[in-house]
């Protein structure tokens, strides 16, 4: 139990590292049927949401993750209109997707309603688009929802999940990727959070290989900073059938009719650059 003016610390035992934030009080604690949700007030990062002891987001820096999970894929697709978000219960990714006027509908499926209700109370800036008439929020099993989704009914699937443990484990499986490939229309894009390239290279290479085996012709990872996640470095991995992921609607990204805090066309281009260690590891994994 943390006392006021103590530190919340997430330890990555395997890497011998930790990340800490000074907290002033615990704002919320709830054990749902799926996970333990806690919210703290911090001295420098606003509110902090923790799930099962792992940092999910803070008020100060969540824009990095939410913008990079949404805008690169949306600007890579020529005309994304039908979007599905698996997970994303804090609704920050939903808010970013709905900034695109061409998006006609977004369905968000998160298994745990408790995350959304906590976000509404303690991160209301993330949930202010929830009443957009284009949005539909479902609290259900996202894996099953994709299994039952109509064939070729989606332009973009965003998998905004927790780490590949517990309820999220199945979201990193080959069977799930096959279901996503079937549910996407021609040229559709799957994008999924894919952990740290420094700490979780095996997860990344396994994802790329599984996506390729599921029928996606092209995969690529986007690199961006994320202060509160292990190593401070994060990726999102995109997959697509029948088209490249390198080109995007650069002019539209430069002239976007909405504000962002991190994403722009230059950031998008830079995020596609691959470090040498990643390039070697991925080439080896895909050659097997």
Buried (B, 14 or more C-beta within 10 A) or exposed (E): EBEEEEEBEBEBEEEEEEBEBBBEEBBBEBEBEBBEBBBBBBEEBBBBBBBBEBBBBBBBBBBBBBBBBBBBBBBBBEEBBBBBBBBBBBBBBBBBBBBBEEBEBBBBBBBBBBBBBBBBEBBEEBBEBBEBEBBEBBBEBBBEBBBEBEEEEBBBBBBBBBBBEEBBBBBBBBEBBBBBBBBBBEBBBBBBBBBBBBBBBEBBBBBBBBBBEBBBEBBBBBBBEBBBBBBBBBBBBBBBBEBEBEEBBEEBBEEBEEEBEBBBBEBBBEBBEBEEEBEEBBEEBEEE
